[in-house]
Amino acid sequence: MYSGGVQMHATKKPRPSKAPGERRTSADLVSAYGSAGVGARLRRLSERIDREARAVYKHAGIDFEQRWVGVLILLMEHGAVTVGELAEALGITQPSVSQTLRSLQAAKLVSARTDPRDPRRRIQRLTEAGLQLVEKARPVWEALMEAARDLDREGIDIVTPLAQIERELDKKSLYDRALGHLRSASATRNHR
């Protein structure tokens, strides 16, 4: 996880030191911290997946941002949806959804109108161009899903451990866990 600029100590066996002037690669740094580096590993993996998915879209002649997928699918399935409903369904914050929607609106793929029952809410809907993009992107989505299934068949089950991490963080947040360790370390120092 993010170290906040604080020196982190790996719990793994010490790694052989590098020769003077030799630099560690980012892979070395990320793997050296084991579970403590999971945030960096997830970001690295996410960036790789997004980069490679973009290449597939480009190969198919589609101008597409990977972050659009969830919002587009929900709008396709439900027709008209509010920002709050999208955020809840995707399990992300409303500001994150709003940022994605601004990008989709700038590309003229999504339009918004005021909810007649509640003027504070905006109802999002696919435009005609958005509907056409969804139809064009479907084969790419299916190919990307099949590629993910290939990894599953190779014995790489990433979904189960990620779901387990989310469940455990729902029980006790990373914040609460880290504060507990900080308090424990502080108490140990104060008793010396």
Backbone as CSV, one residue per row, in Angstrom:
resi,resn,N_x,N_y,N_z,CA_x,CA_y,CA_z,C_x,C_y,C_z
1,MET,0.844,-1.175,0.000,0.000,0.000,0.000,0.889,1.238,0.000
2,TYR,0.308,2.382,-0.234,1.056,3.620,-0.277,1.774,3.830,1.038
3,SER,3.048,4.183,0.954,3.851,4.317,2.170,3.785,5.713,2.750
4,GLY,3.193,6.663,2.039,3.074,8.019,2.557,4.419,8.671,2.784
5,GLY,5.446,8.222,2.071,6.770,8.787,2.232,7.525,8.211,3.413
6,VAL,6.915,7.301,4.153,7.542,6.704,5.322,8.390,5.521,4.872
7,GLN,9.554,5.359,5.482,10.407,4.216,5.159,9.680,2.938,5.556
8,MET,9.511,2.029,4.598,8.836,0.762,4.865,9.882,-0.326,4.987
9,HIS,9.630,-1.279,5.857,10.553,-2.386,6.042,9.893,-3.660,5.560
10,ALA,10.574,-4.355,4.686,10.041,-5.603,4.161,10.093,-6.675,5.226
11,THR,9.105,-7.562,5.203,9.092,-8.678,6.137,9.723,-9.907,5.506
12,LYS,10.144,-9.771,4.248,10.761,-10.886,3.558,12.238,-10.950,3.925
13,LYS,12.884,-12.030,3.533,14.320,-12.150,3.742,15.010,-10.994,3.046
14,PRO,16.114,-10.485,3.638,16.815,-9.387,2.975,17.276,-9.816,1.592
15,ARG,17.137,-8.918,0.668,17.551,-9.182,-0.706,19.023,-8.863,-0.836
16,PRO,19.715,-9.553,-1.710,21.116,-9.217,-1.921,21.225,-7.763,-2.341
17,SER,22.209,-7.073,-1.811,22.343,-5.661,-2.157,22.829,-5.527,-3.588
18,LYS,22.463,-4.432,-4.182,22.854,-4.154,-5.551,24.282,-3.618,-5.552
19,ALA,24.935,-3.810,-6.659,26.281,-3.274,-6.813,26.201,-1.756,-6.811
20,PRO,27.282,-1.076,-6.383,27.266,0.397,-6.384,26.875,0.932,-7.766
21,GLY,25.952,1.873,-7.761,25.505,2.480,-9.005,24.419,1.696,-9.723
22,GLU,24.163,0.440,-9.322,23.121,-0.361,-9.962,21.786,-0.003,-9.332
23,ARG,20.787,0.209,-10.156,19.464,0.607,-9.665,18.535,-0.582,-9.645
24,ARG,17.656,-0.606,-8.668,16.615,-1.635,-8.635,15.544,-1.266,-9.634
25,THR,14.933,-2.267,-10.235,13.809,-2.007,-11.136,12.565,-1.824,-10.297
26,SER,11.523,-1.275,-10.912,10.265,-1.110,-10.183,9.727,-2.470,-9.752
27,ALA,9.957,-3.503,-10.573,9.500,-4.849,-10.193,10.212,-5.307,-8.931
28,ASP,11.511,-5.013,-8.822,12.257,-5.367,-7.615,11.664,-4.671,-6.403
29,LEU,11.407,-3.375,-6.547,10.897,-2.603,-5.415,9.519,-3.086,-4.991
30,VAL,8.653,-3.328,-5.971,7.292,-3.762,-5.657,7.308,-5.142,-5.012
31,SER,8.074,-6.068,-5.557,8.071,-7.421,-5.004,8.809,-7.498,-3.671
32,ALA,9.741,-6.587,-3.409,10.510,-6.619,-2.163,9.627,-6.396,-0.939
33,TYR,8.505,-5.707,-1.118,7.656,-5.385,0.022,6.474,-6.326,0.182
34,GLY,6.393,-7.362,-0.621,5.342,-8.360,-0.466,3.965,-7.737,-0.407
35,SER,3.175,-8.151,0.580,1.797,-7.674,0.717,1.723,-6.169,0.935
36,ALA,2.752,-5.598,1.551,2.748,-4.148,1.776,2.790,-3.390,0.460
37,GLY,3.261,-4.012,-0.603,3.327,-3.368,-1.906,2.160,-3.690,-2.811
38,VAL,1.094,-4.250,-2.248,-0.028,-4.699,-3.076,-0.678,-3.548,-3.843
39,GLY,-0.747,-2.374,-3.258,-1.339,-1.226,-3.956,-0.565,-0.904,-5.223
40,ALA,0.752,-0.887,-5.108,1.592,-0.613,-6.278,1.456,-1.722,-7.309
41,ARG,1.390,-2.969,-6.836,1.240,-4.091,-7.770,-0.097,-4.011,-8.499
42,LEU,-1.172,-3.665,-7.777,-2.487,-3.557,-8.417,-2.509,-2.414,-9.429
43,ARG,-1.878,-1.272,-9.080,-1.813,-0.158,-10.030,-1.036,-0.571,-11.272
44,ARG,0.089,-1.263,-11.058,0.902,-1.694,-12.189,0.107,-2.650,-13.078
45,LEU,-0.597,-3.599,-12.477,-1.389,-4.553,-13.234,-2.547,-3.852,-13.951
46,SER,-3.200,-2.931,-13.265,-4.306,-2.185,-13.857,-3.831,-1.379,-15.060
47,GLU,-2.691,-0.710,-14.922,-2.147,0.061,-16.041,-1.811,-0.850,-17.214
48,ARG,-1.273,-2.024,-16.923,-0.933,-2.959,-17.997,-2.193,-3.451,-18.713
49,ILE,-3.189,-3.837,-17.939,-4.443,-4.311,-18.537,-5.065,-3.206,-19.387
50,ASP,-5.104,-1.975,-18.852,-5.678,-0.862,-19.612,-4.887,-0.612,-20.898
51,ARG,-3.564,-0.625,-20.808,-2.713,-0.380,-21.975,-2.952,-1.457,-23.050
52,GLU,-2.984,-2.720,-22.622,-3.172,-3.802,-23.577,-4.596,-3.826,-24.139
53,ALA,-5.583,-3.495,-23.305,-6.968,-3.416,-23.792,-7.104,-2.280,-24.807
54,ARG,-6.462,-1.130,-24.532,-6.490,-0.012,-25.484,-5.945,-0.452,-26.842
55,ALA,-4.894,-1.266,-26.812,-4.309,-1.749,-28.065,-5.309,-2.626,-28.825
56,VAL,-6.097,-3.425,-28.108,-7.108,-4.267,-28.759,-8.181,-3.376,-29.387
57,TYR,-8.653,-2.369,-28.649,-9.648,-1.442,-29.199,-9.093,-0.735,-30.433
58,LYS,-7.850,-0.278,-30.334,-7.221,0.415,-31.466,-7.145,-0.511,-32.672
59,HIS,-6.764,-1.769,-32.442,-6.694,-2.752,-33.529,-8.064,-2.912,-34.200
60,ALA,-9.126,-2.829,-33.394,-10.491,-2.960,-33.923,-11.020,-1.648,-34.493
61,GLY,-10.189,-0.592,-34.451,-10.608,0.695,-34.999,-11.587,1.446,-34.116
62,ILE,-11.508,1.207,-32.807,-12.440,1.842,-31.871,-11.672,2.786,-30.949
63,ASP,-12.105,4.045,-30.896,-11.539,5.023,-29.969,-12.263,4.823,-28.641
64,PHE,-11.564,4.276,-27.658,-12.240,3.817,-26.446,-11.337,3.954,-25.232
65,GLU,-11.947,4.330,-24.106,-11.242,4.363,-22.824,-11.781,3.220,-21.970
66,GLN,-10.892,2.412,-21.425,-11.285,1.236,-20.651,-12.187,1.597,-19.463
67,ARG,-11.979,2.771,-18.881,-12.790,3.168,-17.713,-14.261,3.361,-18.061
68,TRP,-14.580,3.435,-19.346,-15.970,3.617,-19.770,-16.798,2.340,-19.668
69,VAL,-16.170,1.183,-19.643,-16.877,-0.088,-19.799,-18.060,-0.247,-18.843
70,GLY,-17.814,-0.137,-17.553,-18.878,-0.374,-16.572,-20.060,0.553,-16.746
71,VAL,-19.777,1.834,-16.951,-20.858,2.821,-17.122,-21.647,2.517,-18.395
72,LEU,-20.947,2.235,-19.487,-21.644,1.941,-20.744,-22.521,0.697,-20.630
73,ILE,-21.999,-0.333,-19.999,-22.787,-1.565,-19.855,-24.038,-1.308,-19.018
74,LEU,-23.886,-0.579,-17.911,-25.057,-0.299,-17.068,-26.079,0.563,-17.803
75,LEU,-25.611,1.557,-18.552,-26.551,2.387,-19.316,-27.229,1.576,-20.411
76,MET,-26.483,0.672,-21.022,-27.058,-0.185,-22.057,-28.136,-1.092,-21.447
77,GLU,-27.844,-1.648,-20.279,-28.778,-2.589,-19.649,-29.991,-1.902,-19.032
78,HIS,-29.801,-0.693,-18.494,-30.877,-0.060,-17.727,-31.495,1.159,-18.401
79,GLY,-30.938,1.592,-19.513,-31.511,2.740,-20.219,-31.115,4.055,-19.594
80,ALA,-31.822,4.482,-18.581,-31.574,5.757,-17.920,-31.217,5.505,-16.459
81,VAL,-30.106,6.097,-16.013,-29.594,5.840,-14.665,-29.024,7.140,-14.100
82,THR,-29.139,7.325,-12.784,-28.549,8.496,-12.139,-27.092,8.202,-11.766
83,VAL,-26.357,9.261,-11.459,-24.962,9.127,-11.035,-24.883,8.252,-9.779
84,GLY,-25.775,8.498,-8.837,-25.780,7.710,-7.597,-26.032,6.231,-7.856
85,GLU,-26.955,5.942,-8.752,-27.240,4.537,-9.085,-26.035,3.883,-9.762
86,LEU,-25.359,4.629,-10.647,-24.157,4.092,-11.292,-23.068,3.820,-10.248
87,ALA,-22.850,4.791,-9.348,-21.814,4.640,-8.323,-22.092,3.418,-7.446
88,GLU,-23.353,3.262,-7.047,-23.718,2.127,-6.200,-23.514,0.804,-6.941
89,ALA,-23.958,0.741,-8.176,-23.839,-0.502,-8.945,-22.378,-0.862,-9.221
90,LEU,-21.536,0.153,-9.438,-20.128,-0.094,-9.744,-19.260,-0.212,-8.494
91,GLY,-19.811,0.219,-7.355,-19.044,0.151,-6.104,-17.908,1.154,-6.057
92,ILE,-18.112,2.316,-6.700,-17.095,3.372,-6.679,-17.766,4.675,-6.259
93,THR,-16.969,5.720,-6.074,-17.515,6.987,-5.587,-18.240,7.748,-6.687
94,GLN,-19.167,8.607,-6.266,-19.876,9.449,-7.224,-18.925,10.378,-7.978
95,PRO,-17.896,10.961,-7.314,-16.953,11.783,-8.088,-16.234,10.983,-9.184
96,SER,-15.922,9.715,-8.932,-15.282,8.886,-9.966,-16.234,8.661,-11.129
97,VAL,-17.500,8.379,-10.813,-18.505,8.186,-11.864,-18.686,9.482,-12.645
98,SER,-18.760,10.607,-11.942,-18.953,11.899,-12.604,-17.800,12.202,-13.558
99,GLN,-16.594,11.869,-13.157,-15.427,12.084,-14.019,-15.545,11.248,-15.298
100,THR,-15.932,9.988,-15.139,-16.114,9.118,-16.308,-17.237,9.641,-17.186
101,LEU,-18.328,10.079,-16.576,-19.458,10.619,-17.354,-19.061,11.878,-18.121
102,ARG,-18.252,12.740,-17.514,-17.797,13.945,-18.231,-17.024,13.549,-19.486
103,SER,-16.190,12.524,-19.354,-15.424,12.032,-20.494,-16.361,11.474,-21.577
104,LEU,-17.353,10.707,-21.159,-18.326,10.135,-22.099,-19.177,11.227,-22.747
105,GLN,-19.525,12.248,-21.978,-20.317,13.356,-22.524,-19.481,14.178,-23.507
106,ALA,-18.206,14.382,-23.198,-17.325,15.115,-24.110,-17.193,14.367,-25.435
107,ALA,-17.232,13.033,-25.375,-17.174,12.207,-26.586,-18.549,12.062,-27.238
108,LYS,-19.555,12.718,-26.653,-20.941,12.696,-27.165,-21.546,11.292,-27.185
109,LEU,-21.158,10.478,-26.190,-21.657,9.107,-26.078,-22.768,8.989,-25.038
110,VAL,-22.827,9.953,-24.127,-23.825,9.959,-23.054,-24.387,11.374,-22.944
111,SER,-25.681,11.445,-22.688,-26.316,12.738,-22.428,-26.981,12.672,-21.057
112,ALA,-27.202,13.845,-20.489,-27.844,13.920,-19.175,-28.999,14.898,-19.241
113,ARG,-30.033,14.582,-18.469,-31.160,15.510,-18.350,-31.590,15.527,-16.886
114,THR,-32.239,16.576,-16.504,-32.714,16.714,-15.134,-33.873,15.758,-14.894
115,ASP,-33.857,15.115,-13.730,-34.938,14.212,-13.340,-36.179,15.068,-13.061
116,PRO,-37.299,14.824,-13.766,-38.508,15.641,-13.546,-39.070,15.494,-12.134
117,ARG,-38.768,14.361,-11.477,-39.280,14.157,-10.111,-38.382,14.776,-9.041
118,ASP,-37.104,15.016,-9.398,-36.159,15.581,-8.432,-35.115,16.381,-9.200
119,PRO,-35.276,17.688,-9.261,-34.388,18.524,-10.073,-32.916,18.486,-9.635
120,ARG,-32.629,17.936,-8.464,-31.227,17.827,-8.017,-30.507,16.674,-8.709
121,ARG,-31.285,15.737,-9.242,-30.692,14.542,-9.864,-30.643,14.685,-11.379
122,ARG,-29.582,14.099,-11.963,-29.418,14.096,-13.408,-29.488,12.654,-13.894
123,ILE,-30.306,12.435,-14.895,-30.478,11.096,-15.465,-29.565,10.967,-16.681
124,GLN,-28.757,9.933,-16.681,-27.790,9.673,-17.750,-28.377,8.662,-18.716
125,ARG,-28.077,8.846,-19.998,-28.579,7.917,-21.007,-27.599,7.916,-22.176
126,LEU,-27.514,6.769,-22.862,-26.662,6.666,-24.045,-27.262,7.485,-25.178
127,THR,-26.400,8.175,-25.907,-26.837,8.856,-27.119,-26.857,7.823,-28.249
128,GLU,-27.296,8.234,-29.417,-27.265,7.328,-30.571,-25.823,6.896,-30.859
129,ALA,-24.895,7.845,-30.765,-23.476,7.510,-30.972,-22.993,6.528,-29.896
130,GLY,-23.490,6.691,-28.671,-23.138,5.768,-27.590,-23.658,4.370,-27.854
131,LEU,-24.893,4.282,-28.320,-25.472,2.973,-28.662,-24.676,2.302,-29.785
132,GLN,-24.264,3.087,-30.782,-23.466,2.538,-31.881,-22.103,2.063,-31.386
133,LEU,-21.490,2.837,-30.483,-20.185,2.438,-29.933,-20.309,1.137,-29.153
134,VAL,-21.360,1.007,-28.354,-21.571,-0.218,-27.584,-21.661,-1.415,-28.526
135,GLU,-22.418,-1.274,-29.594,-22.549,-2.388,-30.541,-21.210,-2.721,-31.192
136,LYS,-20.437,-1.699,-31.521,-19.126,-1.909,-32.138,-18.131,-2.517,-31.136
137,ALA,-18.266,-2.139,-29.853,-17.328,-2.598,-28.819,-17.646,-4.003,-28.307
138,ARG,-18.876,-4.470,-28.485,-19.266,-5.792,-27.956,-18.299,-6.912,-28.325
139,PRO,-17.888,-7.046,-29.594,-16.944,-8.123,-29.922,-15.610,-7.988,-29.179
140,VAL,-15.177,-6.751,-28.952,-13.934,-6.534,-28.201,-14.142,-6.951,-26.751
141,TRP,-15.284,-6.573,-26.160,-15.561,-6.972,-24.782,-15.571,-8.492,-24.665
142,GLU,-16.206,-9.145,-25.636,-16.251,-10.616,-25.609,-14.854,-11.201,-25.742
143,ALA,-14.012,-10.623,-26.612,-12.638,-11.107,-26.776,-11.825,-10.887,-25.502
144,LEU,-12.012,-9.738,-24.859,-11.298,-9.469,-23.608,-11.765,-10.414,-22.493
145,MET,-13.064,-10.697,-22.450,-13.578,-11.655,-21.455,-13.007,-13.047,-21.714
146,GLU,-12.908,-13.431,-22.965,-12.345,-14.745,-23.300,-10.866,-14.794,-22.926
147,ALA,-10.159,-13.694,-23.124,-8.749,-13.630,-22.714,-8.627,-13.794,-21.196
148,ALA,-9.553,-13.202,-20.451,-9.550,-13.373,-18.994,-9.842,-14.818,-18.624
149,ARG,-10.762,-15.449,-19.356,-11.052,-16.867,-19.105,-9.833,-17.734,-19.410
150,ASP,-9.029,-17.342,-20.424,-7.776,-18.059,-20.709,-6.896,-18.086,-19.461
151,LEU,-6.792,-16.943,-18.799,-5.979,-16.882,-17.575,-6.567,-17.787,-16.498
152,ASP,-7.897,-17.791,-16.381,-8.546,-18.686,-15.421,-8.209,-20.144,-15.721
153,ARG,-8.270,-20.509,-17.005,-7.964,-21.891,-17.392,-6.507,-22.248,-17.125
154,GLU,-5.648,-21.237,-17.109,-4.233,-21.471,-16.809,-4.001,-21.540,-15.302
155,GLY,-5.076,-21.519,-14.536,-4.968,-21.661,-13.083,-4.770,-20.352,-12.348
156,ILE,-5.005,-19.243,-13.016,-4.825,-17.939,-12.375,-6.198,-17.412,-11.994
157,ASP,-6.552,-17.566,-10.734,-7.847,-17.073,-10.241,-7.594,-15.788,-9.476
158,ILE,-7.749,-14.666,-10.137,-7.511,-13.385,-9.481,-8.749,-12.861,-8.771
159,VAL,-9.923,-13.253,-9.244,-11.161,-12.689,-8.709,-11.398,-13.123,-7.260
160,THR,-11.172,-14.397,-6.960,-11.433,-14.889,-5.605,-10.586,-14.175,-4.551
161,PRO,-9.252,-14.058,-4.736,-8.492,-13.348,-3.705,-8.842,-11.866,-3.609
162,LEU,-9.162,-11.227,-4.742,-9.565,-9.823,-4.674,-10.866,-9.672,-3.903
163,ALA,-11.813,-10.563,-4.137,-13.086,-10.522,-3.397,-12.837,-10.750,-1.910
164,GLN,-11.923,-11.651,-1.599,-11.597,-11.916,-0.194,-10.976,-10.684,0.462
165,ILE,-10.086,-10.007,-0.239,-9.485,-8.780,0.296,-10.569,-7.741,0.544
166,GLU,-11.485,-7.575,-0.416,-12.570,-6.599,-0.238,-13.442,-6.945,0.957
167,ARG,-13.762,-8.237,1.141,-14.578,-8.654,2.300,-13.854,-8.347,3.603
168,GLU,-12.570,-8.659,3.662,-11.811,-8.412,4.885,-11.688,-6.917,5.176
169,LEU,-11.519,-6.102,4.131,-11.456,-4.654,4.331,-12.819,-4.090,4.710
170,ASP,-13.905,-4.740,4.287,-15.241,-4.339,4.737,-15.392,-4.600,6.235
171,LYS,-14.799,-5.685,6.707,-14.861,-6.010,8.136,-14.024,-5.037,8.951
172,LYS,-12.813,-4.744,8.465,-11.916,-3.824,9.164,-11.056,-3.147,8.104
173,SER,-11.198,-1.834,7.988,-10.536,-1.089,6.925,-9.014,-1.099,7.085
174,LEU,-8.341,-0.804,5.998,-6.881,-0.671,6.032,-6.499,0.442,7.001
175,TYR,-7.279,1.511,6.996,-7.063,2.635,7.902,-7.068,2.163,9.359
176,ASP,-8.114,1.434,9.749,-8.210,0.946,11.125,-7.077,-0.019,11.459
177,ARG,-6.727,-0.878,10.515,-5.634,-1.829,10.734,-4.317,-1.090,10.940
178,ALA,-4.028,-0.116,10.064,-2.761,0.617,10.159,-2.704,1.440,11.439
179,LEU,-3.813,2.085,11.814,-3.822,2.862,13.063,-3.584,1.958,14.267
180,GLY,-4.152,0.770,14.238,-3.909,-0.191,15.325,-2.432,-0.515,15.452
181,HIS,-1.769,-0.705,14.322,-0.334,-1.001,14.359,0.474,0.212,14.810
182,LEU,0.059,1.405,14.384,0.744,2.620,14.833,0.599,2.792,16.347
183,ARG,-0.611,2.563,16.858,-0.843,2.685,18.306,-0.012,1.661,19.072
184,SER,0.014,0.443,18.551,0.780,-0.625,19.195,2.268,-0.282,19.215
185,ALA,2.787,0.219,18.097,4.205,0.582,18.031,4.497,1.744,18.970
186,SER,3.569,2.707,19.028,3.749,3.865,19.919,3.736,3.404,21.378
187,ALA,2.811,2.507,21.728,2.726,2.010,23.103,4.002,1.255,23.462
188,THR,4.529,0.488,22.545,5.761,-0.271,22.801,6.918,0.686,23.038
189,ARG,7.019,1.748,22.242,8.093,2.740,22.421,7.945,3.465,23.740
190,ASN,6.704,3.763,24.132,6.471,4.511,25.382,6.753,3.667,26.615
191,HIS,6.698,2.345,26.501,6.954,1.464,27.649,8.422,1.147,27.817
192,ARG,9.246,1.638,26.955,10.702,1.350,27.062,11.356,2.182,28.069
